[in-house]
Amino acid sequence: MVNLDYYDKIVSIDKDRKIVVMQAGIRLHDLGLKLKEHGLAMPNLGSIDHQSIAGAIGTGTHGSSTKHGLLSQSVMGLKIMLANGRTVSCSAEQNQDLFRAALVSLGALGIVVEVTFQVVPAFNIEWSQSLHSLEEIVEDWNKDLWTQKEFTRVWWMPYMKRVIKWRAEKTDRPEMSPVANWWSGRLGYHTYHILLYVAQWFPSLLPKIESFVINVQYGFKDGAGSTAIQESRTGLLMNCLYSQFVNEWAIPLNKGPEAITRLSNWLNGDEEASGIPGSSKGLYVHAPIEVRVSDTSTTTPRPYLDNTVPDSPTLYLNATLYRPYNQDPPCHKRYYEAFEYLMKEMGGRPHWAKNIHTVTREDVHNMYPNMNDWIRVRNEVDPEGMFVGDWHRRYLLPSDNGKPVLPNEERKVKIETARAGGVDWTGHIPSKPLSPQGSEESFEMMHGVEAEKSAFE
Ligand SMILES: Cc1cc2nc3c(=O)[nH]c(=O)nc-3n(C[C@H](O)[C@H](O)[C@H](O)COP(=O)(O)OP(=O)(O)OC[C@H]3O[C@@H](n4cnc5c(N)ncnc54)[C@H](O)[C@@H]3O)c2cc1C
């Protein structure tokens, strides 16, 4: 395990061309603060800014806007330290194969040590959020729901059949803080948490809890809501509340109304209309289900493992389930089986950094026409498997039938239920030294790659 938390400096900023070069361990939060000093900002953000830039790029992290693709869309170049300790550069122009593999690398190619990124002038956003019926959102789907403002996301409350529509646009107006109310602060946070915890034993309370919490916080009438003006660095983020399972899939945006209607039917007990096998009887889920978008149809070159839709906008459905006080919710296996069945029917692909339940290696290979390109590049740059873990073997690399395939690959030893919820995972890496020949070959095989000294030297 390599930790780049202290490898987090800005290497250079070209203010005129708005290009920043940074060490790959920098957290998006710190990056945002540094950029602000120069009147610059990230073009888009996901829900949080705790991630490192390398982690966000390496897993296909996205925000919610049809005017933007993945966060990695703005990556101009990467420097990667390979298993042999040498550092190589790649970009759309230089060693494009490695670049496409590294844009969603899942940590399996080498250590990304430096990122060159296209940023934008700092901007404020004016956002508003309001309550609407689910029906209204589905009706507006193909009108201007996703295009009227630059940034749009929707939180769907499955039992109320209502949504909160959050939209934001760039503005020159000065900041205006959101109106604080007693419920949206600590009181609301702890009350919802305790109610979710109680529902671990009495899940049928969840529809009432959903209705209570949303009505108290957002108002009882459709259209009720709030507004504010904030710098993009903070305004684009959202409070993710508690520890959670997240099961998020990317599907074509035009499949949204069908997917949402069918899932709504299933969750509300109309299994026949949902077309989803399996009963939802006695199953109750948490709110909200997150509904977001991106558009990568003009992105070039595309990451080999890009999970978005190549020729039209992408919709992300995120079936969030909280883990109240770190306890797994009782329904999660049955819910995720049904949800993943639907997502597969919609031609979806799961988010690389989130929870999956029924997905197999065969599924993943069928979902990614460029999988063999990614594997080829990976095997070239790391033939001994220094960066291969059990997860990569399970979902991406050919089955090993339980036998070691690559000499330095990490193997699973055991998985145990953790006392605080979740699991403790133990692995083993053979302490075999790198064969100088194999690692040198890995470097030589990267034709056209520029050899550089290690970034850590
Ligand atoms: C609360 C929460 C909210 C989130 N919101 C969103 C969201 O809005 N949109 C979205 O798309 N995703 C979201 N995510 C997912 C998140 O963006 C990813 O999990 C991201 O990878 C986390 O970054 P990290 O720095 O913690 O990476 P890690 O979890 O440490 O690593 C993630 C992967 O990247 C690899 N990696 C990390 N650093 C390097 C490096 N230097 N070189 C090579 N490989 C590397 C790791 O090996 C691993 O495979 C969210 C996650 C959480 C926990």
PDBQT file of the ligand as one rigid body, heavy atoms in Angstrom, charges set to zero:
ROOT
HETATM    1  C1  LIG A 501     -18.877  10.297   0.543  1.00  0.00    +0.000 C 
HETATM    2  C2  LIG A 501     -18.460  10.008  -0.869  1.00  0.00    +0.000 A 
HETATM    3  C3  LIG A 501     -19.006  10.756  -1.908  1.00  0.00    +0.000 A 
HETATM    4  C4  LIG A 501     -18.632  10.487  -3.222  1.00  0.00    +0.000 A 
HETATM    5  N1  LIG A 501     -19.180  11.229  -4.224  1.00  0.00    +0.000 NA
HETATM    6  C5  LIG A 501     -18.894  10.927  -5.502  1.00  0.00    +0.000 A 
HETATM    7  C6  LIG A 501     -19.468  11.667  -6.557  1.00  0.00    +0.000 A 
HETATM    8  O1  LIG A 501     -20.193  12.632  -6.351  1.00  0.00    +0.000 OA
HETATM    9  N2  LIG A 501     -19.192  11.278  -7.829  1.00  0.00    +0.000 N 
HETATM   10  C7  LIG A 501     -18.389  10.207  -8.099  1.00  0.00    +0.000 A 
HETATM   11  O2  LIG A 501     -18.229   9.863  -9.265  1.00  0.00    +0.000 OA
HETATM   12  N3  LIG A 501     -17.779   9.527  -7.111  1.00  0.00    +0.000 NA
HETATM   13  C8  LIG A 501     -18.007   9.859  -5.829  1.00  0.00    +0.000 A 
HETATM   14  N4  LIG A 501     -17.398   9.179  -4.820  1.00  0.00    +0.000 N 
HETATM   15  C9  LIG A 501     -16.374   8.180  -5.161  1.00  0.00    +0.000 C 
HETATM   16  C10 LIG A 501     -14.964   8.781  -5.015  1.00  0.00    +0.000 C 
HETATM   17  O3  LIG A 501     -14.784   9.878  -5.877  1.00  0.00    +0.000 OA
HETATM   18  C11 LIG A 501     -13.922   7.706  -5.338  1.00  0.00    +0.000 C 
HETATM   19  O4  LIG A 501     -14.085   6.644  -4.432  1.00  0.00    +0.000 OA
HETATM   20  C12 LIG A 501     -12.490   8.214  -5.302  1.00  0.00    +0.000 C 
HETATM   21  O5  LIG A 501     -11.675   7.256  -5.871  1.00  0.00    +0.000 OA
HETATM   22  C13 LIG A 501     -11.998   8.445  -3.911  1.00  0.00    +0.000 C 
HETATM   23  O6  LIG A 501     -10.712   9.018  -3.989  1.00  0.00    +0.000 OA
HETATM   24  P1  LIG A 501      -9.534   8.598  -2.998  1.00  0.00    +0.000 P 
HETATM   25  O7  LIG A 501      -8.447   9.591  -3.150  1.00  0.00    +0.000 OA
HETATM   26  O8  LIG A 501     -10.103   8.330  -1.640  1.00  0.00    +0.000 OA
HETATM   27  O9  LIG A 501      -9.091   7.258  -3.698  1.00  0.00    +0.000 OA
HETATM   28  P2  LIG A 501      -8.832   5.830  -3.091  1.00  0.00    +0.000 P 
HETATM   29  O10 LIG A 501     -10.120   5.288  -2.571  1.00  0.00    +0.000 OA
HETATM   30  O11 LIG A 501      -7.638   5.877  -2.206  1.00  0.00    +0.000 OA
HETATM   31  O12 LIG A 501      -8.452   5.066  -4.430  1.00  0.00    +0.000 OA
HETATM   32  C14 LIG A 501      -9.403   4.832  -5.413  1.00  0.00    +0.000 C 
HETATM   33  C15 LIG A 501      -8.714   4.065  -6.557  1.00  0.00    +0.000 C 
HETATM   34  O13 LIG A 501      -7.757   4.925  -7.182  1.00  0.00    +0.000 OA
HETATM   35  C16 LIG A 501      -6.463   4.342  -7.091  1.00  0.00    +0.000 C 
HETATM   36  N5  LIG A 501      -5.501   5.397  -6.807  1.00  0.00    +0.000 N 
HETATM   37  C17 LIG A 501      -5.562   6.339  -5.829  1.00  0.00    +0.000 A 
HETATM   38  N6  LIG A 501      -4.481   7.126  -5.894  1.00  0.00    +0.000 NA
HETATM   39  C18 LIG A 501      -3.717   6.649  -6.920  1.00  0.00    +0.000 A 
HETATM   40  C19 LIG A 501      -2.459   7.025  -7.482  1.00  0.00    +0.000 A 
HETATM   41  N7  LIG A 501      -1.739   8.055  -7.003  1.00  0.00    +0.000 N 
HETATM   42  N8  LIG A 501      -1.982   6.323  -8.523  1.00  0.00    +0.000 NA
HETATM   43  C20 LIG A 501      -2.677   5.265  -9.044  1.00  0.00    +0.000 A 
HETATM   44  N9  LIG A 501      -3.862   4.864  -8.549  1.00  0.00    +0.000 NA
HETATM   45  C21 LIG A 501      -4.360   5.562  -7.501  1.00  0.00    +0.000 A 
HETATM   46  C22 LIG A 501      -6.520   3.322  -5.949  1.00  0.00    +0.000 C 
HETATM   47  O14 LIG A 501      -5.581   2.287  -6.117  1.00  0.00    +0.000 OA
HETATM   48  C23 LIG A 501      -7.943   2.814  -6.090  1.00  0.00    +0.000 C 
HETATM   49  O15 LIG A 501      -8.029   1.844  -7.083  1.00  0.00    +0.000 OA
HETATM   50  C24 LIG A 501     -17.709   9.446  -3.496  1.00  0.00    +0.000 A 
HETATM   51  C25 LIG A 501     -17.145   8.710  -2.443  1.00  0.00    +0.000 A 
HETATM   52  C26 LIG A 501     -17.521   8.998  -1.154  1.00  0.00    +0.000 A 
HETATM   53  C27 LIG A 501     -16.882   8.206  -0.030  1.00  0.00    +0.000 C 
ENDROOT
TORSDOF 0
